[in-house]
Amino acid sequence: MKKLNIKYKIVIFIFIVVWLSLITKIFVLTIKSHQYFEKLAQRNMTKKEILVPARGQILDRNGEPLAINELGFSISFNPLLKNDSLQKQIAIIKGYFPNINQEDIIKSYTKQVSAYNHTPIKVVNFIPYAQMQEVYAQIIQNPDILVQPSTKRLYPNNLSASHVIGYVGAADENDILNDPVSKYTGIIGKTGLEKQYNLFLQGKVGHKIVAVNALNQELEILEESKPQTQNDLIISLDMRLQEIADEEFQNKTGAIVIMDVHNGDILVAGSYPEYNLNDFVGGISFQKWDALRENVFNPLLNKLVNALYPPGSVIKMGMGLAFLEYAGINENTKIDTPAYIELGGRKFRDWKPTGHGKSDLIKALKESVDVYFYKLSQNAGMSNIAGVLRELGFGEKTGIDIPNEFVGIVPDPEWKMKRYGKVWYTGDTIVTSIGQGAFLVTPMQIARYTALIASGKLPTPHFAKIFGKEELDYQPKDVLNDFQKSKLNVLQKGMYEACSIKGGTAYSHTLGSKVPIACKTGTAQVVQIPQEIKVRIKESDMEYFHRSHAWITGFVPYKNPRYVITILLEHGQSGGKAGPILVKMANALHDYGYLK
């Protein structure tokens, strides 16, 4: 009887345990997991779509389009196609658009196909509107092919201002990691303003939540958030002026900048030669890419901010300001300026074989008297000179809104010791005083420095003018001390005489201007002249890449300056050679109403 009771108790215990387990499971499924299965059911009944905004346009100050979106269509396939069905759909598309690459379609499809992917797979990013319009009605009858509106970046001016505008390209994995929106747009700014302002131009995505049935067909829209659309970028360029600059630089290499001396608005910015931006949209061909890379004139290099040059004599205003402060002279102090000075057995020659007699600062600027700067640079000392040059904006970024701006080099004893482990010699000071040696600048730095001389303040060069509806305001920096400010009129007068008074280095090259111009020429050597050569070979007789770079920088008008014009002609022989371009651009500013 005892054994029977024990067995009976064991059966009862097992029965209770089993029922408790069942009751617990029912509780979990009906109560605890209710929210989970409810959300799962909602996911099965709804679908979230990302709404991608059209990329913002880039427009010049007058509304001229520089980067727009061409309207067209994309083609997507059903995500669950077997190989035979995939080949069939490809054949259909190829029948309508023979130039489409079959391998690219297969690659795009297989990369995204998955048993868990139930959304259409895009296999062709863009078909122009006109091409699709002819066959649209036939294509959409196929249930396995989806045609949707699409856009493609288009640069209406092809080459003009290419280094400023930049281009977009396909977003890679790193781009998507750093900018999740590019996963949906498929593109991202790669260079220029397209890169600098990519986050603004691409806008913000929206979304749409729709109810779907078991066949994934949309039933109704449950929620919708529209993408941001106020993402057009208006910039300061004036394409009318830009086109004139482009014409002047045909068959020339170099750079040009025209900038408002007060607020830093850039009206013209060209780096030559340029390249066709549209070649990069959708991926550039190997042939075109190799042609650009192998071009000895570096069309891919943005010479405005990513190339460094000796400033030559255009730096002499800055040197003169340092002399007034540290060399114990004033603007009227006259010194002997013969054909050369001799130091350590080496002759440092003036550009003029007969010398200039006696010179003061204004004459030294007007006639670009090298010996004046050789002598007084030794009195001022390179450390003092370098300090002034840095105050004038050299050896630092200008702050321009283009990626990867170069800093340049302002050499001094400390720099040389740190860079090369060598001491600084007086000869280093002498060659630096005329903008040679290790001294390197960008054209944008020269334009900014010229604006400082013209206005008394250091502007921040920029292109962006209006974000959507927000107008930007750039305040210039007050970097000069009172003494330096009091001497700017001296530098301005020297520049005026260089450009507009007979005997000035630019005078014969700048005739015909409709407005008074103040300017300074510069000839930056790219090869050293051996001491044993008594008579220098003519620049025009040199090999092209041995010729000096030609600089000219100035402002208009002379009184109450408004605009800086800085021009660099690579291997242009001498600064005066750039004078006619300066006059052409000054007259264009006058003709278009910038100068009254």
PAKOL-245486 format. One record per residue (C-alpha): residue in three letters; x, y negated, z. Coordinates in steps of 0.25 Angstrom, whole numbers, padded with zeros to 4 digits, always signed. Example, Ala and Ser with C-alpha at 12.3 -4.5 7.8 and 13.67 -1.06 7.14 Angstrom:
BEGIN
ALA+0049+0018+0031 SER+0055+0004+0029 
//
This chain:
BEGIN
MET+0000+0000+0000 LYS+0012-0009+0003 LYS+0018-0007-0010 LEU+0005-0010-0017 ASN+0004-0023-0010 ILE+0018-0027-0014 LYS+0015-0024-0028 TYR+0002-0032-0027 LYS+0009-0044-0022 ILE+0020-0043-0033 VAL+0009-0043-0043 ILE+0002-0055-0037 PHE+0015-0063-0036 ILE+0019-0060-0050 PHE+0005-0064-0054 ILE+0006-0077-0046 VAL+0019-0080-0052 VAL+0015-0078-0066 TRP+0002-0087-0065 LEU+0010-0098-0058 SER+0020-0098-0070 LEU+0009-0099-0079 ILE+0002-0110-0072 THR+0015-0117-0071 LYS+0017-0116-0086 ILE+0003-0121-0089 PHE+0005-0133-0080 VAL+0018-0136-0087 LEU+0012-0135-0101 THR-0001-0142-0098 ILE+0004-0153-0088 LYS+0019-0155-0088 SER+0021-0153-0103 HIS+0009-0161-0107 GLN+0016-0174-0110 TYR+0028-0166-0118 PHE+0018-0159-0127 GLU+0010-0171-0129 LYS+0022-0179-0134 LEU+0026-0167-0143 ALA+0012-0167-0148 GLN+0012-0182-0151 ARG+0026-0180-0158 ASN+0019-0170-0167 MET+0008-0179-0170 THR+0016-0192-0172 LYS+0027-0196-0180 LYS+0037-0208-0178 GLU+0042-0215-0190 ILE+0053-0226-0190 LEU+0050-0238-0198 VAL+0063-0244-0204 PRO+0063-0259-0207 ALA+0069-0264-0220 ARG+0083-0269-0218 GLY+0083-0285-0217 GLN+0087-0293-0229 ILE+0100-0302-0229 LEU+0097-0316-0235 ASP+0105-0328-0237 ARG+0102-0341-0231 ASN+0092-0344-0243 GLY+0085-0331-0242 GLU+0093-0325-0254 PRO+0093-0310-0251 LEU+0107-0303-0249 ALA+0102-0290-0244 ILE+0088-0284-0246 ASN+0081-0271-0247 GLU+0077-0265-0260 LEU+0064-0258-0260 GLY+0063-0243-0264 PHE+0059-0230-0259 SER+0065-0218-0252 ILE+0062-0203-0254 SER+0061-0193-0243 PHE+0058-0178-0244 ASN+0049-0169-0235 PRO+0058-0164-0224 LEU+0055-0149-0225 LEU+0058-0146-0240 LYS+0065-0133-0243 ASN+0076-0133-0253 ASP+0068-0130-0265 SER+0058-0141-0261 LEU+0069-0150-0259 GLN+0075-0148-0272 LYS+0061-0150-0279 GLN+0060-0163-0272 ILE+0073-0168-0276 ALA+0070-0164-0290 ILE+0058-0172-0290 ILE+0065-0185-0285 LYS+0077-0183-0295 GLY+0066-0182-0306 TYR+0062-0196-0302 PHE+0075-0202-0298 PRO+0086-0194-0306 ASN+0098-0203-0299 ILE+0095-0198-0285 ASN+0106-0189-0280 GLN+0101-0175-0277 GLU+0112-0171-0267 ASP+0109-0184-0259 ILE+0095-0180-0258 ILE+0098-0166-0253 LYS+0109-0171-0243 SER+0099-0181-0237 TYR+0088-0171-0236 THR+0096-0159-0230 LYS+0103-0169-0220 GLN+0089-0172-0214 VAL+0081-0160-0216 SER+0077-0152-0203 ALA+0066-0143-0198 TYR+0063-0154-0188 ASN+0063-0165-0198 HIS+0049-0168-0203 THR+0051-0182-0209 PRO+0054-0184-0223 ILE+0069-0184-0227 LYS+0074-0196-0235 VAL+0082-0192-0247 VAL+0082-0204-0256 ASN+0084-0217-0248 PHE+0080-0227-0260 ILE+0074-0227-0273 PRO+0071-0241-0279 TYR+0057-0246-0279 ALA+0056-0247-0295 GLN+0061-0232-0296 MET+0052-0226-0286 GLN+0040-0234-0291 GLU+0040-0227-0304 VAL+0039-0213-0298 TYR+0033-0215-0284 ALA+0019-0210-0287 GLN+0025-0197-0292 ILE+0035-0195-0280 ILE+0025-0197-0269 GLN+0016-0186-0274 ASN+0026-0176-0269 PRO+0024-0172-0254 ASP+0038-0169-0251 ILE+0043-0183-0256 LEU+0041-0195-0248 VAL+0044-0209-0254 GLN+0045-0221-0244 PRO+0049-0236-0246 SER+0064-0239-0244 THR+0074-0250-0245 LYS+0088-0251-0250 ARG+0098-0263-0247 LEU+0100-0272-0259 TYR+0110-0283-0260 PRO+0105-0292-0271 ASN+0118-0300-0273 ASN+0126-0287-0274 LEU+0140-0293-0271 SER+0138-0307-0265 ALA+0142-0308-0251 SER+0144-0293-0250 HIS+0153-0294-0238 VAL+0144-0302-0230 ILE+0131-0295-0233 GLY+0137-0281-0232 TYR+0129-0269-0235 VAL+0121-0257-0229 GLY+0124-0242-0230 ALA+0118-0229-0225 ALA+0119-0228-0210 ASP+0128-0217-0205 GLU+0128-0209-0192 ASN+0136-0219-0185 ASP+0127-0231-0190 ILE+0115-0223-0185 LEU+0121-0221-0172 ASN+0124-0236-0170 ASP+0111-0241-0176 PRO+0100-0231-0175 VAL+0091-0239-0184 SER+0100-0236-0196 LYS+0095-0221-0195 TYR+0082-0226-0200 THR+0086-0237-0210 GLY+0097-0228-0216 ILE+0106-0240-0218 ILE+0115-0249-0210 GLY+0123-0262-0213 LYS+0138-0258-0216 THR+0144-0271-0219 GLY+0142-0286-0218 LEU+0129-0293-0213 GLU+0122-0279-0216 LYS+0131-0273-0205 GLN+0132-0285-0196 TYR+0117-0287-0195 ASN+0112-0273-0197 LEU+0104-0271-0185 PHE+0096-0284-0188 LEU+0095-0281-0203 GLN+0090-0266-0201 GLY+0079-0271-0192 LYS+0072-0262-0181 VAL+0064-0250-0185 GLY+0050-0248-0182 HIS+0042-0235-0180 LYS+0029-0229-0183 ILE+0022-0217-0176 VAL+0011-0210-0184 ALA+0002-0198-0181 VAL+0004-0186-0190 ASN-0002-0173-0192 ALA+0004-0159-0193 LEU+0008-0162-0207 ASN+0016-0174-0203 GLN+0006-0183-0210 GLU+0004-0197-0204 LEU-0010-0199-0198 GLU-0009-0213-0191 ILE+0001-0223-0186 LEU+0001-0223-0171 GLU+0012-0233-0169 GLU+0020-0243-0177 SER+0032-0252-0175 LYS+0036-0260-0187 PRO+0051-0262-0190 GLN+0058-0275-0188 THR+0057-0283-0201 GLN+0063-0297-0198 ASN+0078-0292-0201 ASP+0082-0301-0212 LEU+0095-0308-0211 ILE+0097-0322-0217 ILE+0112-0326-0218 SER+0119-0339-0221 LEU+0125-0336-0235 ASP+0120-0344-0246 MET+0120-0335-0258 ARG+0120-0346-0268 LEU+0134-0350-0262 GLN+0138-0336-0261 GLU+0136-0334-0276 ILE+0145-0346-0279 ALA+0156-0340-0271 ASP+0154-0327-0277 GLU+0156-0333-0291 GLU+0169-0341-0286 PHE+0175-0328-0281 GLN+0173-0320-0294 ASN+0186-0312-0297 LYS+0192-0318-0283 THR+0194-0311-0270 GLY+0193-0318-0256 ALA+0182-0324-0248 ILE+0173-0337-0246 VAL+0166-0342-0234 ILE+0156-0354-0233 MET+0152-0357-0219 ASP+0144-0368-0212 VAL+0155-0375-0203 HIS+0145-0377-0192 ASN+0136-0364-0190 GLY+0145-0354-0197 ASP+0134-0350-0208 ILE+0141-0344-0219 LEU+0136-0348-0233 VAL+0145-0340-0242 ALA+0154-0328-0238 GLY+0161-0320-0249 SER+0172-0310-0249 TYR+0177-0306-0263 PRO+0176-0297-0270 GLU+0162-0292-0266 TYR+0155-0279-0268 ASN+0141-0275-0271 LEU+0133-0272-0259 ASN+0123-0264-0266 ASP+0134-0253-0269 PHE+0134-0249-0254 VAL+0119-0248-0252 GLY+0116-0233-0252 GLY+0131-0229-0253 ILE+0141-0234-0262 SER+0147-0225-0273 PHE+0161-0220-0271 GLN+0166-0227-0284 LYS+0161-0240-0279 TRP+0167-0238-0265 ASP+0180-0234-0271 ALA+0180-0246-0280 LEU+0178-0256-0269 ARG+0188-0250-0260 GLU+0199-0249-0270 ASN+0196-0264-0275 VAL+0209-0271-0272 PHE+0201-0284-0269 ASN+0194-0278-0257 PRO+0179-0280-0260 LEU+0175-0273-0248 LEU+0183-0282-0239 ASN+0175-0293-0232 LYS+0186-0304-0234 LEU+0178-0314-0226 VAL+0180-0307-0213 ASN+0188-0294-0215 ALA+0200-0299-0223 LEU+0212-0307-0217 TYR+0220-0317-0224 PRO+0231-0327-0220 PRO+0224-0340-0219 GLY+0235-0348-0226 SER+0234-0363-0226 VAL+0219-0364-0222 ILE+0224-0362-0208 LYS+0231-0375-0208 MET+0220-0383-0202 GLY+0220-0374-0190 MET+0236-0375-0189 GLY+0234-0390-0190 LEU+0225-0390-0178 ALA+0235-0382-0170 PHE+0246-0391-0174 LEU+0238-0403-0169 GLU+0236-0397-0156 TYR+0250-0390-0154 ALA+0260-0395-0163 GLY+0261-0409-0157 ILE+0256-0417-0170 ASN+0244-0424-0175 GLU+0237-0424-0188 ASN+0246-0436-0193 THR+0259-0430-0189 LYS+0268-0429-0201 ILE+0279-0419-0202 ASP+0289-0415-0213 THR+0284-0404-0222 PRO+0294-0400-0232 ALA+0294-0388-0241 TYR+0298-0378-0230 ILE+0303-0376-0216 GLU+0314-0366-0213 LEU+0314-0357-0201 GLY+0323-0345-0198 GLY+0329-0345-0212 ARG+0315-0345-0218 LYS+0308-0356-0226 PHE+0294-0358-0224 ARG+0289-0365-0236 ASP+0278-0375-0239 TRP+0268-0371-0251 LYS+0273-0384-0257 PRO+0288-0383-0262 THR+0291-0398-0260 GLY+0284-0399-0246 HIS+0274-0409-0242 GLY+0283-0420-0235 LYS+0277-0425-0222 SER+0264-0419-0218 ASP+0253-0422-0207 LEU+0242-0412-0204 ILE+0232-0417-0214 LYS+0242-0417-0226 ALA+0246-0403-0221 LEU+0232-0398-0223 LYS+0230-0406-0236 GLU+0242-0400-0242 SER+0244-0388-0234 VAL+0258-0391-0229 ASP+0264-0378-0225 VAL+0276-0384-0218 TYR+0268-0393-0209 PHE+0262-0380-0203 TYR+0275-0373-0203 LYS+0281-0384-0194 LEU+0270-0387-0185 SER+0266-0373-0182 GLN+0279-0371-0175 ASN+0276-0383-0166 ALA+0262-0378-0163 GLY+0266-0364-0160 MET+0259-0352-0165 SER+0252-0348-0152 ASN+0245-0362-0152 ILE+0242-0361-0166 ALA+0236-0347-0165 GLY+0227-0353-0153 VAL+0222-0364-0162 LEU+0219-0354-0173 ARG+0211-0345-0164 GLU+0203-0357-0160 LEU+0200-0359-0174 GLY+0194-0345-0175 PHE+0206-0337-0181 GLY+0209-0323-0175 GLU+0195-0320-0171 LYS+0182-0316-0178 THR+0173-0327-0183 GLY+0161-0320-0178 ILE+0155-0319-0192 ASP+0143-0309-0193 ILE+0150-0299-0202 PRO+0156-0286-0197 ASN+0171-0283-0194 GLU+0177-0297-0195 PHE+0192-0298-0194 VAL+0199-0307-0184 GLY+0211-0311-0191 ILE+0225-0314-0185 VAL+0230-0327-0179 PRO+0245-0323-0176 ASP+0253-0329-0165 PRO+0265-0324-0156 GLU+0256-0315-0147 TRP+0249-0309-0159 LYS+0262-0305-0166 MET+0268-0299-0154 LYS+0256-0291-0151 ARG+0254-0287-0165 TYR+0269-0284-0170 GLY+0277-0285-0157 LYS+0285-0297-0163 VAL+0288-0311-0159 TRP+0282-0323-0166 TYR+0291-0332-0175 THR+0290-0346-0179 GLY+0289-0341-0193 ASP+0276-0334-0189 THR+0271-0347-0185 ILE+0275-0354-0198 VAL+0268-0344-0207 THR+0256-0344-0198 SER+0254-0359-0199 ILE+0251-0358-0213 GLY+0241-0346-0212 GLN+0251-0335-0216 GLY+0258-0324-0208 ALA+0249-0315-0199 PHE+0238-0325-0199 LEU+0225-0319-0205 VAL+0211-0324-0206 THR+0198-0321-0212 PRO+0191-0331-0222 MET+0179-0332-0212 GLN+0189-0336-0201 ILE+0194-0347-0211 ALA+0180-0352-0214 ARG+0177-0353-0199 TYR+0190-0360-0195 THR+0187-0370-0207 ALA+0173-0372-0201 LEU+0179-0375-0187 ILE+0188-0386-0194 ALA+0176-0392-0201 SER+0166-0392-0189 GLY+0174-0391-0176 LYS+0168-0378-0172 LEU+0170-0363-0175 PRO+0157-0357-0182 THR+0154-0343-0182 PRO+0153-0338-0197 HIS+0140-0330-0199 PHE+0130-0326-0210 ALA+0117-0322-0202 LYS+0108-0334-0201 ILE+0094-0328-0198 PHE+0090-0315-0192 GLY+0076-0313-0195 LYS+0070-0326-0190 GLU+0081-0329-0181 GLU+0091-0340-0185 LEU+0105-0338-0180 ASP+0113-0349-0173 TYR+0129-0349-0173 GLN+0136-0359-0164 PRO+0150-0363-0168 LYS+0161-0362-0158 ASP+0168-0374-0152 VAL+0182-0369-0152 LEU+0191-0382-0154 ASN+0196-0391-0143 ASP+0194-0406-0144 PHE+0208-0409-0149 GLN+0206-0399-0160 LYS+0192-0404-0164 SER+0198-0418-0165 LYS+0208-0413-0176 LEU+0198-0406-0185 ASN+0196-0419-0193 VAL+0211-0418-0196 LEU+0210-0404-0201 GLN+0197-0408-0209 LYS+0204-0419-0216 GLY+0216-0411-0220 MET+0207-0401-0226 TYR+0199-0412-0233 GLU+0212-0417-0239 ALA+0217-0403-0243 CYS+0204-0402-0251 SER+0200-0415-0256 ILE+0212-0425-0256 LYS+0222-0424-0268 GLY+0234-0416-0263 GLY+0226-0407-0255 THR+0229-0392-0257 ALA+0215-0390-0262 TYR+0212-0403-0268 SER+0214-0399-0283 HIS+0206-0386-0281 THR+0194-0393-0274 LEU+0190-0404-0284 GLY+0175-0405-0287 SER+0169-0403-0274 LYS+0156-0410-0271 VAL+0159-0411-0257 PRO+0171-0415-0249 ILE+0179-0403-0245 ALA+0189-0400-0234 CYS+0198-0388-0236 LYS+0211-0381-0234 THR+0218-0371-0244 GLY+0226-0359-0240 THR+0236-0350-0247 ALA+0238-0337-0240 GLN+0250-0329-0244 VAL+0249-0314-0245 VAL+0264-0312-0248 GLN+0276-0318-0242 ILE+0285-0326-0251 PRO+0300-0322-0249 GLN+0309-0333-0244 GLU+0318-0331-0256 ILE+0307-0336-0266 LYS+0309-0351-0269 VAL+0298-0353-0278 ARG+0285-0346-0275 ILE+0278-0338-0286 LYS+0265-0343-0291 GLU+0253-0337-0284 SER+0247-0334-0298 ASP+0259-0326-0302 MET+0259-0317-0290 GLU+0252-0304-0290 TYR+0237-0306-0286 PHE+0238-0299-0272 HIS+0251-0307-0269 ARG+0244-0321-0271 SER+0240-0329-0259 HIS+0226-0330-0254 ALA+0219-0343-0256 TRP+0211-0350-0245 ILE+0203-0363-0245 THR+0194-0367-0233 GLY+0186-0379-0232 PHE+0173-0386-0228 VAL+0163-0395-0234 PRO+0160-0407-0233 TYR+0173-0413-0227 LYS+0165-0422-0218 ASN+0154-0415-0210 PRO+0159-0401-0214 ARG+0147-0391-0217 TYR+0153-0379-0224 VAL+0166-0371-0224 ILE+0171-0365-0237 THR+0183-0354-0235 ILE+0188-0347-0247 LEU+0199-0336-0248 LEU+0204-0332-0262 GLU+0212-0319-0260 HIS+0225-0321-0268 GLY+0220-0334-0273 GLN+0234-0340-0274 SER+0232-0353-0267 GLY+0221-0360-0258 GLY+0217-0370-0269 LYS+0212-0359-0278 ALA+0200-0357-0269 GLY+0197-0372-0270 PRO+0188-0372-0282 ILE+0179-0361-0274 LEU+0179-0371-0262 VAL+0173-0382-0271 LYS+0163-0373-0278 MET+0157-0369-0264 ALA+0157-0383-0259 ASN+0150-0388-0271 ALA+0140-0376-0269 LEU+0137-0380-0255 HIS+0135-0394-0260 ASP+0126-0390-0271 TYR+0117-0381-0262 GLY+0115-0391-0252 TYR+0124-0387-0241 LEU+0132-0400-0242 LYS+0125-0413-0243 
//
